[in-house]
């Protein structure tokens, strides 16, 4: 069954289920309690989590914050794609100014995922990067060039190759240097990929290199050996942590410090996620900002906060603000092989979705299943600021990926081994709640109507389940996450008046576009008119641009790779030397022939001159003889005349 056919089958089943439940509820409104098993599932989980968190806060003392004094080795990983120059610069500046402990060794590892240009943006990412890093290159307006300028890179870089998840060879160019901002500086490695293979490819590449360095892996890869040398030159010892950040995110001054503290709170913690706040410097009171501000706060301060404090199994470590230990459980070959799995045509649609959406959640779910003893936690003290969508097209595209990615991974959690029962139940409830969203929307309207028109004590008692999450949400700025009361409650009011409609719209958009295996407008790029515009929706690798060998060769030629010059051109140089010798010999022979011809011509000319001289002498002699004869004749004639005169 193709991806398109699976899509229509899913839509058909969802229409049948939601229509049947809605019809039954409308006809049997007075027997509403029969539908509580579906209506109250999500509310029951949220209310239970709220109560447990309240009890924990009341009866268990909060642990004192650790003050870190031991230096650590850590690497910032910054994957970028189509961000603007301003976003990239703000991200790098915030990382440069992070709070550190004396003796900390840190480095930036920036991965530019191909040379692309964001939609409605003039510069491409490679140009932006080269501009930030100040690398002297051609003036193509691409993100990598801008990064090079911003990072003040002067060298030409080294070109390497690595194998992607579809078995193809992708070429990357590595630069290194030091980025300076104000009075602080930080070493960096800039990696520019020739072709775009997605964020997952970048994460796997960096994690594999870091883990290989830590275990002292020696292979035939030139890339691995050179990166190991760069890491050793910087750290001397192993890399303790990888800190992940998106290229459009700004870290608070204490963010890295608090991430390390959160991870170090327990030796079994393999991953920790911070608090993702919204950048409200622009359009602070816009409905878009207010709605998403409350949504982010409620999701992180309730669901994720409960996972961290109750089960210690946070199922999603946001890629824009996370830290991982560089160990086998997070970066080993086993987990990366599963995480880097490329779906084939026979895999179901949910496997395809997991391959491109919510890669951070997918990595954590695999880790929790493969290594049940590990813990993943959250710290609300590590704060970062991110930009959120400000129009419907980008917002819906983002929520499509989030909805489909989260539910696809929850479906996987239900049947994966090693997952505790509470996480399995919670994941199953999430999937059921999302699948029946239209029915829950209709039933909620009728339920409220019934409470108003014909209330009963049972309804009032059960409505408490719904009221508890509201009360918890109101207490967040007081007890959980300190923030402005006025702004939070304004955002809270905006969210709870709009969330039902917005959730329903994102639900329908997600289901209708369930077979679109790409990022969509969240990462839209400006396409070249000359490029091929054909789309294959059945192929998960729509993000992957499989280049021809000729393009790879031309790329190598343009970059003047030294290795190819040394290896591939030796024969050509020898042939050229032989040809040059032959040409020299021919030239010598031609010169000798020309010299001989010139000598022959000179001899001929000399002979001709002698002949001419002989001819002139003979002519002169003939003239003298003729003159003597003439004189003799004239004398003889004169004598005859005199004789005649005498005779007369």
C-alpha positions in Angstrom: 0.0 0.0 0.0 1.4 3.4 -1.0 1.8 6.4 1.2 -1.1 8.1 -0.5 -3.4 5.0 -0.1 -2.5 4.8 3.6 -3.4 8.5 4.0 -6.9 8.0 2.5 -7.4 4.9 4.7 -6.5 6.9 7.8 -8.8 9.7 6.9 -11.6 7.3 6.2 -11.2 5.6 9.5 -11.0 8.9 11.4 -14.2 10.1 9.7 -16.0 6.9 10.6 -15.0 7.0 14.3 -15.6 10.7 14.9 -18.9 10.7 13.0 -20.2 7.7 14.9 -19.2 9.0 18.3 -20.5 12.5 17.6 -23.8 11.1 16.3 -24.3 8.8 19.3 -23.4 11.7 21.7 -25.9 14.0 20.1 -28.7 11.4 20.2 -27.9 10.3 23.7 -26.9 13.6 25.3 -28.6 12.7 28.6 -26.3 9.6 28.8 -23.2 11.7 28.4 -21.4 9.8 31.2 -21.2 6.8 28.9 -18.6 8.8 26.9 -16.4 9.8 29.8 -13.9 7.1 29.0 -12.9 9.2 25.9 -13.9 12.7 27.0 -12.0 12.7 30.3 -8.9 10.8 29.3 -6.7 13.7 28.7 -8.2 15.8 31.5 -7.7 12.9 33.9 -4.0 12.6 33.0 -3.4 16.4 33.3 -5.4 16.6 36.6 -3.5 13.7 38.1 -0.2 15.2 37.1 -1.2 18.6 38.6 -2.2 17.0 41.9 1.0 15.0 42.1 3.1 18.1 41.4 1.2 20.0 44.1 1.8 17.2 46.6 5.4 16.9 45.7 5.9 20.6 46.2 4.1 20.6 49.6 5.7 17.5 51.2 9.1 17.3 49.6 11.7 20.0 50.0 13.2 21.3 46.8 16.9 20.4 46.5 19.4 23.1 46.8 20.9 24.3 43.5 24.4 22.9 42.8 27.2 25.4 42.4 29.5 24.0 39.8 33.2 24.5 40.3 34.7 21.6 38.3 35.6 22.6 34.7 34.0 20.7 31.9 34.7 20.0 28.2 31.6 20.7 26.0 30.7 21.4 22.4 28.0 23.6 21.1 26.3 22.1 18.1 24.6 24.7 15.8 22.8 23.2 12.8 21.5 25.8 10.4 19.7 25.9 7.1 17.9 29.1 6.0 18.2 31.5 8.9 18.9 35.2 8.4 22.2 36.9 9.1 20.7 38.7 12.2 19.5 35.4 13.7 22.8 33.7 13.1 24.8 36.6 14.6 22.5 36.8 17.7 22.9 33.0 18.3 26.7 33.0 18.0 27.0 36.1 20.2 24.9 34.6 22.9 27.0 31.4 22.9 30.2 33.5 23.1 29.0 35.3 26.2 27.8 32.3 28.1 28.6 31.9 31.8 31.6 29.6 32.3 33.7 28.1 35.1 37.4 28.7 35.3 39.0 25.9 33.2 36.0 25.2 31.0 36.9 24.2 27.5 34.3 24.9 24.9 34.0 25.0 21.2 31.4 25.8 18.5 30.5 23.2 15.9 28.4 24.8 13.2 26.9 22.7 10.5 25.5 24.5 7.4 23.1 22.1 5.7 23.8 22.9 2.1 24.0 26.3 0.3 20.4 27.6 0.2 18.6 30.9 0.3 15.6 31.4 2.6 12.3 32.6 1.2 12.1 36.4 0.9 15.7 36.6 2.0 18.5 37.8 -0.2 21.5 36.0 1.4 21.9 32.2 1.4 23.0 30.4 4.6 26.5 29.5 3.4 27.1 33.2 2.5 25.7 34.4 5.9 28.0 31.9 7.7 31.1 32.9 5.7 30.3 36.6 6.3 29.9 36.1 10.0 33.2 34.1 10.1 34.9 36.5 7.7 36.1 33.9 5.3 37.4 35.3 2.0 35.5 33.5 -0.7 33.5 34.4 -3.8 30.7 36.8 -3.3 27.8 34.4 -3.9 24.9 35.4 -1.6 24.6 32.1 0.3 24.3 31.2 4.0 27.7 29.6 4.2 29.5 32.7 2.9 27.7 34.9 5.3 28.7 32.6 8.1 32.3 32.7 6.9 32.3 36.5 7.1 30.7 36.6 10.6 33.2 34.0 11.9 36.2 35.8 10.4 37.6 32.7 8.7 40.6 33.4 6.4 41.7 29.9 5.2 40.3 28.1 2.2 39.1 25.1 4.2 39.5 21.3 3.7 37.1 19.2 1.7 36.0 15.7 3.0 33.4 13.1 2.2 31.1 11.0 4.3 28.3 8.5 3.7 24.7 9.6 4.2 21.8 7.5 5.4 20.7 6.7 1.8 24.2 5.3 1.0 25.3 8.3 -1.1 28.5 10.3 -0.7 28.1 13.9 0.5 31.0 16.3 0.4 31.7 18.8 3.2 34.1 21.6 3.7 35.7 22.2 7.1 36.9 25.5 8.4 38.3 26.4 11.9 39.1 29.6 13.7 38.1 31.8 16.5 34.9 33.8 16.8 35.2 37.1 18.8 32.4 39.2 20.3 33.0 42.1 22.7 35.7 40.9 25.1 35.0 37.1 24.7 36.1 34.7 22.1 35.4 31.0 21.3 37.0 28.5 18.9 34.8 27.1 16.2 34.6 24.4 13.5 32.4 25.4 10.5 31.1 22.5 8.4 29.5 23.3 5.1 27.7 20.4 3.4 27.5 20.3 -0.3 23.9 18.9 -0.4 21.1 19.3 2.1 20.3 16.1 3.9 18.3 17.5 6.9 18.9 18.2 10.5 19.0 14.5 11.5 22.0 14.0 9.2 23.9 16.9 10.8 23.2 15.6 14.3 24.3 12.1 13.6 27.4 13.3 11.9 28.5 15.5 14.9 27.5 12.9 17.5 29.4 10.1 15.7 32.5 12.3 15.4 32.4 13.2 19.1 31.8 9.7 20.3 34.5 8.4 18.0 37.0 10.9 19.5 36.0 9.9 23.0 36.6 6.2 22.5 39.7 6.7 20.4 38.2 5.3 17.3 40.7 5.0 14.4 39.3 4.3 11.0 40.3 5.1 7.4 38.1 8.2 7.3 40.2 11.3 6.7 37.4 13.4 8.2 37.4 11.5 11.4 41.2 11.6 11.8 41.3 15.4 11.1 38.4 16.2 13.5 40.0 14.0 16.2 43.2 16.1 15.8 41.1 19.4 16.1 39.3 18.1 19.2 42.5 16.9 20.8 44.2 20.2 20.1 41.4 21.9 22.0 40.3 19.5 24.8 43.3 17.2 25.3 40.8 14.9 27.1 37.4 13.6 26.2 34.3 15.7 25.4 31.9 15.6 28.3 28.7 17.1 26.8 27.1 18.2 23.6 24.9 21.3 24.0 22.3 21.6 21.2 20.9 24.9 20.0 19.0 26.1 16.9 20.5 28.8 14.7 17.5 31.1 15.4 17.7 30.8 19.2 19.3 33.0 21.8 20.7 31.5 25.0 20.3 33.4 28.3 23.6 34.2 30.0 23.2 31.3 32.5 21.7 28.7 30.1 24.7 26.5 29.5 25.7 26.7 33.1 22.2 25.6 34.3 22.0 22.8 31.6 25.2 21.3 33.0 23.9 21.6 36.6 20.6 19.9 35.6 22.5 17.0 34.0 24.9 16.6 36.8 22.2 16.4 39.4 22.1 12.6 38.9 24.8 10.4 37.3 22.0 8.5 35.4 20.8 11.6 33.7 21.9 11.2 30.0 20.0 14.2 28.7 18.5 17.5 30.0 16.3 20.1 28.4 15.9 23.7 29.3 13.0 26.1 29.2 12.1 27.5 25.8 10.8 31.0 26.1 9.5 33.2 23.3 11.3 36.2 22.0 8.8 39.0 22.8 11.0 42.0 21.7 8.8 42.4 18.6 5.0 42.4 18.6 4.9 41.6 22.3 1.1 42.0 22.5 0.3 40.3 19.2 -2.3 37.5 19.5 0.2 35.2 17.8 2.8 35.9 20.5 0.3 35.8 23.4 -1.2 32.5 22.3 2.1 30.7 21.8 3.7 32.2 24.9 1.0 30.6 27.1 1.0 27.4 25.1 4.8 27.0 25.6 4.6 27.8 29.3 1.7 25.4 29.9 3.2 22.5 28.0 6.7 22.9 29.7 5.5 23.7 33.2 2.9 20.8 33.4 3.4 17.9 31.0 7.2 18.0 30.6 7.6 19.2 34.2 5.6 16.2 35.4 7.7 13.8 33.3 10.9 15.2 34.8 9.8 15.2 38.4 7.6 12.0 38.6 9.0 9.5 36.1 12.3 11.1 35.2 11.6 10.2 31.6 11.2 13.4 29.6 10.2 12.1 26.1 11.3 15.2 24.2 14.5 17.1 24.7 14.0 20.2 22.5 16.8 20.5 20.0 17.0 24.3 20.6 17.9 23.9 24.2 19.3 20.5 25.2 22.4 18.8 26.6 23.6 15.2 26.2 26.4 13.2 27.7 28.8 12.0 25.0 28.4 8.3 25.9 27.2 5.1 24.3 23.6 5.6 25.4 23.3 8.8 23.5 25.9 8.8 20.8 26.9 5.1 20.4 26.7 3.2 17.1 23.6 1.1 18.1 21.3 4.1 18.9 22.6 6.2 16.0 22.0 3.3 13.5 18.4 3.1 14.7 18.0 6.9 14.8 19.6 7.2 11.3 17.2 4.6 9.7 16.0 5.4 6.2 12.5 4.1 5.6 11.8 2.0 2.5 8.8 1.8 0.3 7.3 -1.1 2.4 7.4 0.8 5.7 4.2 2.3 7.0 3.4 6.0 6.9 4.2 6.6 10.6 7.7 5.3 10.1 8.2 7.8 7.3 6.9 10.6 9.5 9.3 9.7 12.3 12.2 10.0 9.8 11.7 13.7 9.1 9.5 15.1 12.0 10.4 15.5 15.7 13.9 14.0 15.4 14.7 15.1 19.0 11.7 13.2 20.4 12.5 10.2 18.3 16.1 10.0 19.6 15.0 10.2 23.2 12.2 7.6 22.7 14.8 5.2 21.2 17.2 5.8 24.1 14.6 5.2 26.8 13.6 1.9 25.1 17.2 0.6 24.4 18.5 1.7 27.9 15.6 1.7 30.4 17.9 2.7 33.3 18.7 6.1 31.8 17.0 9.3 32.9 16.1 12.4 31.0 15.2 15.5 32.9 14.2 19.2 32.6 15.5 22.3 34.2 13.5 25.5 34.2 16.5 27.6 35.0 18.2 27.1 31.6 16.3 29.6 29.5 16.6 30.3 25.8 14.6 32.6 23.5 13.2 31.6 20.2 11.2 33.2 17.4 7.7 31.8 16.7 5.6 31.8 13.5 3.7 35.0 12.9 1.3 33.9 10.1 -1.1 31.0 9.5 0.9 29.2 6.7 4.1 28.9 8.8 2.2 28.2 12.0 0.1 25.4 10.5 3.2 23.9 8.8 5.0 23.8 12.1 2.1 22.3 14.0 1.6 19.7 11.3 5.1 18.4 12.0 4.7 18.7 15.7 1.3 16.9 15.8 2.3 14.1 13.4 5.8 13.7 14.9 4.6 13.6 18.5 1.8 11.1 17.9 3.9 8.9 15.6 6.5 8.6 18.4 3.8 8.1 21.0 2.5 5.2 19.0 6.0 3.7 18.9 6.3 4.2 22.7 3.2 2.1 23.3 4.7 -1.1 21.8 8.5 -0.5 22.4 10.1 -2.6 25.0 11.7 -1.0 28.1 9.2 1.8 28.5 7.5 2.0 31.9 3.8 1.5 32.1 3.0 5.1 33.0 4.7 6.4 29.9 2.9 3.8 27.8 -0.5 4.7 29.2 0.2 8.4 28.8 1.4 7.9 25.2 -1.7 5.9 24.3 -4.1 8.5 25.8 -2.3 11.2 23.8 -2.9 9.3 20.5 -6.6 8.6 21.3 -7.2 12.2 22.3 -5.6 13.5 19.1 -7.4 11.0 16.9 -10.8 11.9 18.4 -10.3 15.7 18.5 -13.4 16.5 16.4 -15.7 14.4 18.6 -14.2 15.9 21.8 -14.8 19.4 20.4 -18.5 18.7 19.6 -19.0 16.8 22.9 -17.5 19.6 24.9 -20.0 22.1 23.4 -22.9 19.9 24.2 -21.6 19.1 27.7 -21.3 22.9 28.5 -24.8 23.4 27.1 -26.2 20.6 29.3 -24.5 22.0 32.4 -26.2 25.3 31.8 -29.7 24.0 30.8 -30.0 20.9 33.0 -27.2 20.7 35.6 -26.8 17.8 38.0 -24.5 17.1 40.9 -22.7 14.4 39.0 -21.8 16.9 36.3 -20.5 19.4 38.8 -18.4 16.8 40.5 -16.9 15.5 37.2 -16.3 19.1 36.0 -13.7 19.4 38.8 -11.5 17.2 36.6 -11.5 20.0 34.0 -11.1 22.8 36.5 -8.0 21.4 38.1 -5.7 22.0 35.1 -7.1 25.6 34.9 -6.1 26.2 38.5 -2.7 24.7 37.9 -2.2 27.0 34.9 -3.1 30.0 37.0 -0.5 29.0 39.6 2.4 28.6 37.2 3.9 32.2 37.5 3.5 32.0 41.3 5.0 28.6 42.2 6.6 27.0 39.1 8.1 29.6 36.7 8.6 33.2 37.9 7.5 35.7 35.3 5.4 38.8 34.8 1.9 38.1 36.3 0.1 40.6 34.1 1.6 39.4 30.8 1.2 35.7 31.7 -2.5 36.0 32.6 -3.2 38.0 29.5 -1.5 35.3 27.4 -3.3 32.6 29.5 -6.7 34.2 28.7 -5.8 34.5 25.0 -4.8 30.8 24.9 -7.8 29.3 26.6 -10.3 31.3 24.5 -8.6 30.3 21.2 -7.1 26.8 21.9 -10.2 24.7 21.0 -10.5 26.3 17.5 -6.8 26.4 16.9 -6.3 22.8 17.9 -9.2 21.7 15.6 -7.7 23.7 12.6 -4.2 22.2 13.1 -5.8 18.7 13.5 -7.5 18.9 10.1 -4.5 20.5 8.4 -2.2 17.8 9.8 -4.4 14.9 8.7 -5.0 16.3 5.2 -1.2 16.8 4.7 -0.2 13.7 6.5 1.6 12.4 3.4 3.7 15.5 2.8 7.1 14.3 3.9 8.9 17.6 4.2 9.3 20.6 6.6 7.0 22.8 4.6 6.9 26.6 4.9 8.7 26.5 8.3 11.9 26.1 6.3 10.8 27.3 2.9 13.6 28.2 0.6 13.8 30.3 -2.6 13.9 27.8 -5.4 15.9 28.2 -8.6 13.7 28.4 -11.6 16.1 26.2 -13.6 15.9 23.4 -11.1 13.6 20.5 -11.5 10.2 21.1 -9.8 8.9 17.5 -9.8 7.7 16.3 -6.3 7.5 12.8 -5.2 5.2 12.7 -2.2 5.7 9.0 -1.7 9.4 9.4 -0.9 10.4 10.4 2.6 13.7 11.8 1.3 12.1 14.8 -0.4 14.5 16.9 1.6 17.5 15.0 0.2 18.9 16.2 -3.0 20.7 13.3 -4.7 23.4 14.9 -6.8 24.9 13.3 -9.8 28.5 12.3 -9.9 29.3 15.0 -12.4 28.1 17.6 -9.9 30.4 16.1 -7.3 33.3 16.2 -9.7 32.7 19.8 -10.7 32.4 20.7 -7.0 35.8 19.2 -6.4 37.3 20.9 -9.3 36.0 24.3 -8.2 37.4 23.8 -4.7 40.8 22.7 -6.0 41.3 19.8 -3.7 44.9 19.2 -2.9 44.5 15.5 -2.5 43.1 15.1 -6.0 45.9 17.2 -7.4 48.5 15.1 -5.8 47.0 11.7 -6.7 45.0 12.3 -9.8 47.3 14.7 -11.6 50.6 12.9 -11.3 50.2 11.0 -14.5 49.1 14.2 -16.3 52.2 16.0 -15.1 54.4 13.2 -16.3 52.6 13.2 -19.7 53.0 16.9 -19.9 56.7 16.7 -19.1 57.1 14.1 -21.9 55.2 16.2 -24.3 57.2 19.3 -23.4 60.5 17.3 -24.0 59.2 16.1 -27.4 58.2 19.7 -28.2 61.6 21.0 -27.3 63.3 18.3 -29.4 61.1 19.2 -32.4 61.9 22.8 -31.9 65.6 22.1 -31.9 65.3 20.0 -35.0 63.3 22.7 -36.7 65.8 25.3 -35.7 68.7 23.2 -37.1 66.8 22.8 -40.4 66.1 26.5 -40.6 69.7 27.2 -39.9 70.8 24.9 -42.7 68.3 26.5 -45.1 69.6 29.9 -44.1 73.3 28.8 -44.8 72.3 27.3 -48.2 70.5 30.5 -49.1 73.6 32.6 -48.1 75.8 30.3 -50.2 73.5 30.6 -53.2 73.4 34.4 -52.8 77.2 34.5 -52.6 77.5 32.4 -55.8 75.0 34.6 -57.5 77.0 37.7 -56.6 80.2 36.1 -58.1 78.4 35.3 -61.3 77.2 38.8 -61.5 80.7 40.1 -61.0 82.1 37.8 -63.8 79.3 38.9 -66.1 80.1 42.6 -65.5 83.8 42.0 -66.2 83.1 40.3 -69.5 80.7 43.0 -70.4 83.4 45.6 -69.6 86.0 43.8 -71.7 83.6 43.4 -74.6 82.8 47.1 -74.4 86.6 48.0 -74.5 87.2 45.7 -77.5 84.3 47.2 -79.3 85.5 50.7 -78.7 89.0 49.8 -80.1 87.5 48.3 -83.1 85.3 51.3 -83.7 88.4 53.6 -83.3 90.3 51.5 -85.8 87.4 51.6 -88.2 87.1 55.3 -87.9 90.8 55.8 -88.5 90.7 53.5 -91.5 87.7 55.5 -92.9 89.5 58.7 -92.3 92.6 57.4 -94.3 90.4 56.4 -97.2 88.8 59.8 -97.3 92.2 61.5 -97.4 93.4 59.2 -100.2 90.3 60.1 -102.2 91.0 63.8 -101.6 94.6 63.4 -102.8 93.4 61.4 -105.9 91.1 64.2 -106.7 
